[in-house]
Amino acid sequence: MVKQFIVQCLFFQSDEKMHKLFGALSWLSIMLFIYAVVNLLQTWQ
């Protein structure tokens, strides 16, 4: 479900500006998610 959402964001067929915005937002959310997971793993250890 998340992967499908990301694919839709990255390949959003719209304005170029909107395409870049959705692409940036999807990458930002991926980075934040990875950062949160890494922080959780470090606190558990």
N, CA, C and O atoms as a Tripos MOL2 file, in Angstrom:
@<TRIPOS>MOLECULE
protein
  180   179    45     0     0
PROTEIN
NO_CHARGES

@<TRIPOS>ATOM
      1 N           0.8320   -1.1950    0.0000 N.3       1 MET1
      2 CA          0.0000    0.0000    0.0000 C.3       1 MET1
      3 C           0.8770    1.2590    0.0000 C.2       1 MET1
      4 O           0.6620    2.1790   -0.7890 O.2       1 MET1
      5 N           1.8590    1.2810    0.8900 N.am      2 VAL2
      6 CA          2.7810    2.4190    0.9330 C.3       2 VAL2
      7 C           3.5960    2.4890   -0.3530 C.2       2 VAL2
      8 O           3.8210    3.5680   -0.9010 O.2       2 VAL2
      9 N           4.0360    1.3200   -0.8300 N.am      3 LYS3
     10 CA          4.8230    1.2760   -2.0610 C.3       3 LYS3
     11 C           4.0090    1.8150   -3.2400 C.2       3 LYS3
     12 O           4.5240    2.5600   -4.0730 O.2       3 LYS3
     13 N           2.7340    1.4290   -3.2980 N.am      4 GLN4
     14 CA          1.8610    1.9010   -4.3690 C.3       4 GLN4
     15 C           1.7010    3.4150   -4.2960 C.2       4 GLN4
     16 O           1.7130    4.0940   -5.3230 O.2       4 GLN4
     17 N           1.5510    3.9450   -3.0770 N.am      5 PHE5
     18 CA          1.4250    5.3840   -2.8740 C.3       5 PHE5
     19 C           2.6770    6.1130   -3.3520 C.2       5 PHE5
     20 O           2.5930    7.1500   -4.0100 O.2       5 PHE5
     21 N           3.8490    5.5520   -3.0100 N.am      6 ILE6
     22 CA          5.1180    6.1580   -3.4130 C.3       6 ILE6
     23 C           5.2530    6.1500   -4.9310 C.2       6 ILE6
     24 O           5.6650    7.1440   -5.5290 O.2       6 ILE6
     25 N           4.9040    5.0260   -5.5500 N.am      7 VAL7
     26 CA          4.9740    4.9250   -7.0100 C.3       7 VAL7
     27 C           4.0520    5.9560   -7.6550 C.2       7 VAL7
     28 O           4.4250    6.5950   -8.6390 O.2       7 VAL7
     29 N           2.8490    6.1200   -7.1020 N.am      8 GLN8
     30 CA          1.9200    7.1170   -7.6290 C.3       8 GLN8
     31 C           2.4910    8.5200   -7.4840 C.2       8 GLN8
     32 O           2.3360    9.3500   -8.3800 O.2       8 GLN8
     33 N           3.1490    8.7880   -6.3610 N.am      9 CYS9
     34 CA          3.7600   10.1010   -6.1450 C.3       9 CYS9
     35 C           4.8940   10.3470   -7.1350 C.2       9 CYS9
     36 O           4.9880   11.4170   -7.7350 O.2       9 CYS9
     37 N           5.7550    9.3420   -7.2960 N.am     10 LEU10
     38 CA          6.9240    9.5120   -8.1550 C.3      10 LEU10
     39 C           6.5420    9.6210   -9.6270 C.2      10 LEU10
     40 O           7.2010   10.3310  -10.3870 O.2      10 LEU10
     41 N           5.4910    8.9300  -10.0320 N.am     11 PHE11
     42 CA          5.0960    8.9320  -11.4420 C.3      11 PHE11
     43 C           3.7620    9.6420  -11.6590 C.2      11 PHE11
     44 O           2.9770    9.2800  -12.5360 O.2      11 PHE11
     45 N           3.5280   10.6610  -10.8350 N.am     12 PHE12
     46 CA          2.2750   11.4200  -10.9170 C.3      12 PHE12
     47 C           2.2250   12.1880  -12.2350 C.2      12 PHE12
     48 O           3.0620   13.0560  -12.4860 O.2      12 PHE12
     49 N           1.2520   11.8690  -13.0690 N.am     13 GLN13
     50 CA          1.1430   12.5190  -14.3750 C.3      13 GLN13
     51 C           0.3440   13.8190  -14.2460 C.2      13 GLN13
     52 O          -0.8770   13.8390  -14.3990 O.2      13 GLN13
     53 N           1.0580   14.8820  -13.9660 N.am     14 SER14
     54 CA          0.4230   16.1900  -13.8060 C.3      14 SER14
     55 C           1.4230   17.2510  -14.2160 C.2      14 SER14
     56 O           2.3470   16.9750  -14.9810 O.2      14 SER14
     57 N           1.2490   18.4430  -13.7210 N.am     15 ASP15
     58 CA          2.2130   19.5160  -13.9360 C.3      15 ASP15
     59 C           3.5940   19.0980  -13.5190 C.2      15 ASP15
     60 O           3.7380   18.2160  -12.6720 O.2      15 ASP15
     61 N           4.6130   19.6980  -14.0840 N.am     16 GLU16
     62 CA          5.9950   19.3650  -13.7080 C.3      16 GLU16
     63 C           6.2600   19.7930  -12.2680 C.2      16 GLU16
     64 O           6.9400   19.0980  -11.5120 O.2      16 GLU16
     65 N           5.7090   20.9530  -11.9050 N.am     17 LYS17
     66 CA          5.9140   21.4510  -10.5350 C.3      17 LYS17
     67 C           5.2780   20.5070   -9.5220 C.2      17 LYS17
     68 O           5.8880   20.1910   -8.5000 O.2      17 LYS17
     69 N           4.0530   20.0550   -9.7990 N.am     18 MET18
     70 CA          3.3690   19.1260   -8.8970 C.3      18 MET18
     71 C           4.1150   17.8030   -8.8300 C.2      18 MET18
     72 O           4.2400   17.2000   -7.7640 O.2      18 MET18
     73 N           4.6120   17.3570   -9.9830 N.am     19 HIS19
     74 CA          5.3650   16.1010  -10.0370 C.3      19 HIS19
     75 C           6.5920   16.1810   -9.1280 C.2      19 HIS19
     76 O           6.8660   15.2600   -8.3590 O.2      19 HIS19
     77 N           7.3200   17.2790   -9.2240 N.am     20 LYS20
     78 CA          8.5140   17.4500   -8.3860 C.3      20 LYS20
     79 C           8.1340   17.5400   -6.9180 C.2      20 LYS20
     80 O           8.8250   16.9890   -6.0610 O.2      20 LYS20
     81 N           7.0360   18.2310   -6.6230 N.am     21 LEU21
     82 CA          6.5940   18.3820   -5.2340 C.3      21 LEU21
     83 C           6.2260   17.0340   -4.6270 C.2      21 LEU21
     84 O           6.6520   16.7110   -3.5180 O.2      21 LEU21
     85 N           5.4260   16.2410   -5.3610 N.am     22 PHE22
     86 CA          5.0350   14.9230   -4.8490 C.3      22 PHE22
     87 C           6.2450   14.0040   -4.7110 C.2      22 PHE22
     88 O           6.3430   13.2430   -3.7480 O.2      22 PHE22
     89 N           7.1580   14.0720   -5.6640 N.am     23 GLY23
     90 CA          8.3680   13.2590   -5.5890 C.3      23 GLY23
     91 C           9.1960   13.6150   -4.3620 C.2      23 GLY23
     92 O           9.6720   12.7330   -3.6470 O.2      23 GLY23
     93 N           9.3650   14.9200   -4.1210 N.am     24 ALA24
     94 CA         10.1400   15.3730   -2.9630 C.3      24 ALA24
     95 C           9.4620   14.9610   -1.6630 C.2      24 ALA24
     96 O          10.1310   14.5100   -0.7320 O.2      24 ALA24
     97 N           8.1420   15.1110   -1.5880 N.am     25 LEU25
     98 CA          7.4130   14.7400   -0.3730 C.3      25 LEU25
     99 C           7.5110   13.2470   -0.1030 C.2      25 LEU25
    100 O           7.6740   12.8320    1.0440 O.2      25 LEU25
    101 N           7.4140   12.4370   -1.1540 N.am     26 SER26
    102 CA          7.4880   10.9870   -0.9490 C.3      26 SER26
    103 C           8.8800   10.5850   -0.4710 C.2      26 SER26
    104 O           9.0080    9.7550    0.4290 O.2      26 SER26
    105 N           9.9310   11.1690   -1.0690 N.am     27 TRP27
    106 CA         11.2900   10.8510   -0.6240 C.3      27 TRP27
    107 C          11.5190   11.3330    0.8020 C.2      27 TRP27
    108 O          12.1790   10.6560    1.5900 O.2      27 TRP27
    109 N          10.9690   12.5170    1.1380 N.am     28 LEU28
    110 CA         11.1260   13.0420    2.5000 C.3      28 LEU28
    111 C          10.4680   12.1120    3.5120 C.2      28 LEU28
    112 O          11.0290   11.8410    4.5730 O.2      28 LEU28
    113 N           9.2720   11.6240    3.1760 N.am     29 SER29
    114 CA          8.5720   10.7220    4.1010 C.3      29 SER29
    115 C           9.3260    9.3980    4.2530 C.2      29 SER29
    116 O           9.3650    8.8320    5.3450 O.2      29 SER29
    117 N           9.9240    8.9020    3.1700 N.am     30 ILE30
    118 CA         10.7220    7.6700    3.2460 C.3      30 ILE30
    119 C          11.9220    7.8820    4.1670 C.2      30 ILE30
    120 O          12.2160    7.0410    5.0170 O.2      30 ILE30
    121 N          12.6150    9.0110    3.9930 N.am     31 MET31
    122 CA         13.7870    9.3030    4.8170 C.3      31 MET31
    123 C          13.4120    9.4350    6.2870 C.2      31 MET31
    124 O          14.1190    8.9260    7.1560 O.2      31 MET31
    125 N          12.3020   10.1170    6.5720 N.am     32 LEU32
    126 CA         11.8510   10.2780    7.9540 C.3      32 LEU32
    127 C          11.4880    8.9330    8.5640 C.2      32 LEU32
    128 O          11.7850    8.6780    9.7310 O.2      32 LEU32
    129 N          10.8470    8.0700    7.7790 N.am     33 PHE33
    130 CA         10.4670    6.7400    8.2570 C.3      33 PHE33
    131 C          11.7080    5.9170    8.6040 C.2      33 PHE33
    132 O          11.7720    5.2970    9.6660 O.2      33 PHE33
    133 N          12.6930    5.9150    7.7010 N.am     34 ILE34
    134 CA         13.9380    5.1750    7.9420 C.3      34 ILE34
    135 C          14.6460    5.7220    9.1840 C.2      34 ILE34
    136 O          15.1470    4.9590   10.0100 O.2      34 ILE34
    137 N          14.6810    7.0590    9.3040 N.am     35 TYR35
    138 CA         15.3210    7.7000   10.4620 C.3      35 TYR35
    139 C          14.6380    7.2900   11.7600 C.2      35 TYR35
    140 O          15.3060    7.0030   12.7540 O.2      35 TYR35
    141 N          13.3070    7.2620   11.7540 N.am     36 ALA36
    142 CA         12.5510    6.8640   12.9470 C.3      36 ALA36
    143 C          12.8230    5.4020   13.3070 C.2      36 ALA36
    144 O          13.0010    5.0800   14.4820 O.2      36 ALA36
    145 N          12.8570    4.5180   12.3110 N.am     37 VAL37
    146 CA         13.1190    3.0980   12.5540 C.3      37 VAL37
    147 C          14.5180    2.9020   13.1330 C.2      37 VAL37
    148 O          14.6960    2.1390   14.0830 O.2      37 VAL37
    149 N          15.5060    3.5850   12.5670 N.am     38 VAL38
    150 CA         16.8840    3.4770   13.0680 C.3      38 VAL38
    151 C          16.9620    3.9610   14.5100 C.2      38 VAL38
    152 O          17.6210    3.3360   15.3410 O.2      38 VAL38
    153 N          16.2920    5.0730   14.8120 N.am     39 ASN39
    154 CA         16.2830    5.5890   16.1870 C.3      39 ASN39
    155 C          15.6440    4.5980   17.1450 C.2      39 ASN39
    156 O          16.1500    4.3940   18.2480 O.2      39 ASN39
    157 N          14.5410    3.9810   16.7440 N.am     40 LEU40
    158 CA         13.8760    2.9900   17.5920 C.3      40 LEU40
    159 C          14.7850    1.7950   17.8500 C.2      40 LEU40
    160 O          14.8830    1.3160   18.9790 O.2      40 LEU40
    161 N          15.4440    1.3180   16.8100 N.am     41 LEU41
    162 CA         16.3420    0.1720   16.9680 C.3      41 LEU41
    163 C          17.4980    0.5120   17.9000 C.2      41 LEU41
    164 O          17.9210   -0.3250   18.6970 O.2      41 LEU41
    165 N          18.0070    1.7300   17.8020 N.am     42 GLN42
    166 CA         19.1200    2.1330   18.6720 C.3      42 GLN42
    167 C          18.6690    2.2490   20.1230 C.2      42 GLN42
    168 O          19.4280    1.9160   21.0320 O.2      42 GLN42
    169 N          17.4310    2.7230   20.3540 N.am     43 THR43
    170 CA         16.9610    2.8660   21.7440 C.3      43 THR43
    171 C          16.6860    1.5110   22.3680 C.2      43 THR43
    172 O          16.8840    1.3310   23.5690 O.2      43 THR43
    173 N          16.2250    0.5410   21.5570 N.am     44 TRP44
    174 CA         15.9240   -0.7920   22.0900 C.3      44 TRP44
    175 C          17.1800   -1.5460   22.5040 C.2      44 TRP44
    176 O          17.1250   -2.3850   23.4040 O.2      44 TRP44
    177 N          18.3060   -1.2630   21.8650 N.am     45 GLN45
    178 CA         19.5330   -2.0210   22.1560 C.3      45 GLN45
    179 C          20.1760   -1.6190   23.4740 C.2      45 GLN45
    180 O          21.2110   -2.1700   23.8490 O.2      45 GLN45
@<TRIPOS>BOND
     1     1     2 1
     2     2     3 1
     3     3     4 2
     4     3     5 am
     5     5     6 1
     6     6     7 1
     7     7     8 2
     8     7     9 am
     9     9    10 1
    10    10    11 1
    11    11    12 2
    12    11    13 am
    13    13    14 1
    14    14    15 1
    15    15    16 2
    16    15    17 am
    17    17    18 1
    18    18    19 1
    19    19    20 2
    20    19    21 am
    21    21    22 1
    22    22    23 1
    23    23    24 2
    24    23    25 am
    25    25    26 1
    26    26    27 1
    27    27    28 2
    28    27    29 am
    29    29    30 1
    30    30    31 1
    31    31    32 2
    32    31    33 am
    33    33    34 1
    34    34    35 1
    35    35    36 2
    36    35    37 am
    37    37    38 1
    38    38    39 1
    39    39    40 2
    40    39    41 am
    41    41    42 1
    42    42    43 1
    43    43    44 2
    44    43    45 am
    45    45    46 1
    46    46    47 1
    47    47    48 2
    48    47    49 am
    49    49    50 1
    50    50    51 1
    51    51    52 2
    52    51    53 am
    53    53    54 1
    54    54    55 1
    55    55    56 2
    56    55    57 am
    57    57    58 1
    58    58    59 1
    59    59    60 2
    60    59    61 am
    61    61    62 1
    62    62    63 1
    63    63    64 2
    64    63    65 am
    65    65    66 1
    66    66    67 1
    67    67    68 2
    68    67    69 am
    69    69    70 1
    70    70    71 1
    71    71    72 2
    72    71    73 am
    73    73    74 1
    74    74    75 1
    75    75    76 2
    76    75    77 am
    77    77    78 1
    78    78    79 1
    79    79    80 2
    80    79    81 am
    81    81    82 1
    82    82    83 1
    83    83    84 2
    84    83    85 am
    85    85    86 1
    86    86    87 1
    87    87    88 2
    88    87    89 am
    89    89    90 1
    90    90    91 1
    91    91    92 2
    92    91    93 am
    93    93    94 1
    94    94    95 1
    95    95    96 2
    96    95    97 am
    97    97    98 1
    98    98    99 1
    99    99   100 2
   100    99   101 am
   101   101   102 1
   102   102   103 1
   103   103   104 2
   104   103   105 am
   105   105   106 1
   106   106   107 1
   107   107   108 2
   108   107   109 am
   109   109   110 1
   110   110   111 1
   111   111   112 2
   112   111   113 am
   113   113   114 1
   114   114   115 1
   115   115   116 2
   116   115   117 am
   117   117   118 1
   118   118   119 1
   119   119   120 2
   120   119   121 am
   121   121   122 1
   122   122   123 1
   123   123   124 2
   124   123   125 am
   125   125   126 1
   126   126   127 1
   127   127   128 2
   128   127   129 am
   129   129   130 1
   130   130   131 1
   131   131   132 2
   132   131   133 am
   133   133   134 1
   134   134   135 1
   135   135   136 2
   136   135   137 am
   137   137   138 1
   138   138   139 1
   139   139   140 2
   140   139   141 am
   141   141   142 1
   142   142   143 1
   143   143   144 2
   144   143   145 am
   145   145   146 1
   146   146   147 1
   147   147   148 2
   148   147   149 am
   149   149   150 1
   150   150   151 1
   151   151   152 2
   152   151   153 am
   153   153   154 1
   154   154   155 1
   155   155   156 2
   156   155   157 am
   157   157   158 1
   158   158   159 1
   159   159   160 2
   160   159   161 am
   161   161   162 1
   162   162   163 1
   163   163   164 2
   164   163   165 am
   165   165   166 1
   166   166   167 1
   167   167   168 2
   168   167   169 am
   169   169   170 1
   170   170   171 1
   171   171   172 2
   172   171   173 am
   173   173   174 1
   174   174   175 1
   175   175   176 2
   176   175   177 am
   177   177   178 1
   178   178   179 1
   179   179   180 2
@<TRIPOS>SUBSTRUCTURE
     1 MET1         2 RESIDUE 1 A MET
     2 VAL2         6 RESIDUE 1 A VAL
     3 LYS3        10 RESIDUE 1 A LYS
     4 GLN4        14 RESIDUE 1 A GLN
     5 PHE5        18 RESIDUE 1 A PHE
     6 ILE6        22 RESIDUE 1 A ILE
     7 VAL7        26 RESIDUE 1 A VAL
     8 GLN8        30 RESIDUE 1 A GLN
     9 CYS9        34 RESIDUE 1 A CYS
    10 LEU10       38 RESIDUE 1 A LEU
    11 PHE11       42 RESIDUE 1 A PHE
    12 PHE12       46 RESIDUE 1 A PHE
    13 GLN13       50 RESIDUE 1 A GLN
    14 SER14       54 RESIDUE 1 A SER
    15 ASP15       58 RESIDUE 1 A ASP
    16 GLU16       62 RESIDUE 1 A GLU
    17 LYS17       66 RESIDUE 1 A LYS
    18 MET18       70 RESIDUE 1 A MET
    19 HIS19       74 RESIDUE 1 A HIS
    20 LYS20       78 RESIDUE 1 A LYS
    21 LEU21       82 RESIDUE 1 A LEU
    22 PHE22       86 RESIDUE 1 A PHE
    23 GLY23       90 RESIDUE 1 A GLY
    24 ALA24       94 RESIDUE 1 A ALA
    25 LEU25       98 RESIDUE 1 A LEU
    26 SER26      102 RESIDUE 1 A SER
    27 TRP27      106 RESIDUE 1 A TRP
    28 LEU28      110 RESIDUE 1 A LEU
    29 SER29      114 RESIDUE 1 A SER
    30 ILE30      118 RESIDUE 1 A ILE
    31 MET31      122 RESIDUE 1 A MET
    32 LEU32      126 RESIDUE 1 A LEU
    33 PHE33      130 RESIDUE 1 A PHE
    34 ILE34      134 RESIDUE 1 A ILE
    35 TYR35      138 RESIDUE 1 A TYR
    36 ALA36      142 RESIDUE 1 A ALA
    37 VAL37      146 RESIDUE 1 A VAL
    38 VAL38      150 RESIDUE 1 A VAL
    39 ASN39      154 RESIDUE 1 A ASN
    40 LEU40      158 RESIDUE 1 A LEU
    41 LEU41      162 RESIDUE 1 A LEU
    42 GLN42      166 RESIDUE 1 A GLN
    43 THR43      170 RESIDUE 1 A THR
    44 TRP44      174 RESIDUE 1 A TRP
    45 GLN45      178 RESIDUE 1 A GLN
